[in-house]
Amino acid sequence: MSASSIKKSIRVFPKEGTINEMDALDICKQLIKNCKHLENQLQYRIDFQSNYIEMLFTATDGEHYLDIDFEKYHFWELAGSSYGGADWIKEVTSAVNKRGEVAFYAFDKIEFIGNQETLMDFYKTIYEFNYENRITRSFKSPQKNKVEIDIKGIYTANTQTEIGGEDTRTPQRKDRFNLLKEFGTFDNRGIETIIFEERGFFLQEFFLDEIGKVGSAVSKINDLEEVIFCFNNKKIRTYKWIDNSPQKVGKHRYGYWKCNNADWWENCINPEWIKFFEGKQTAENSGYTPSLR
């Protein structure tokens, strides 16, 4: 059995002082050296304001942290496997390859896009209550072809990212990573677990039964065209219906759901990561950078 393909985003924070171009390039080259099979080019960016390096690459699983200076830097990893299962997050403190904990991604708004007739009744597909409230009112009065719901929640997902070019071991410097527009980011299994802050939603069943079959041919009888998850006014996950119906007539529609995602550090809400990052930002803003561990 071949090794799994791992999409990794790694953030590196200096324990003392500030990051610089030479440090970033040295770390990138060492990571590339440790990757026996680098499937996609390692790309990196430097956030001088928040004082960290961020790297993104795809490689077969292996000992990626050999000869890394853990005395000088903090390493955090957010990753997903082509074998499936939820993405994971961990602080890396040694070269020993240990799997992290399940990564939870947050959202605070969902948009549903389709024709008005479909939207006005669609809440019955994902919401157990029929009485008048802000959720049912939103669907019964769609704004043209869209319904927006301010609703908080978290989910787990298995994400993959097509990064950079292939067959090159030269790191590429980027100004930023725009996962939704720049990369072929996708979720080939759909959301597996989703939890809402408010009771009454059973959207998980909808995803598992229909949208969860991402990339697979399915049929449906509604005219829902797109579902968008947002966090802090940014799109983080989109599901778009690709219609292959003959002449697009008839009650049943045939096609598949295409998913793009930008699940990232910014909407990852695992407590240890939040505690670490907010602590570093507080220290940076106060002008004092402690030497932790």
PyMOL commands that set and color helices and strands:
alter all, ss='L'
color gray80, all
select helices_A, chain A and resi 21-34+116-126+134-140+203-211+246-248+265-267+271-286
alter helices_A, ss='H'
color red, helices_A
select strands_A, chain A and resi 5-14+38-47+52-60+73-81+88-92+101-102+105-107+109-114+146-149+153-156+160-162+172-173+184-186+193-196+218-220+224-231+234-243+253-261
alter strands_A, ss='S'
color yellow, strands_A
deselect
rebuild
show_as cartoon
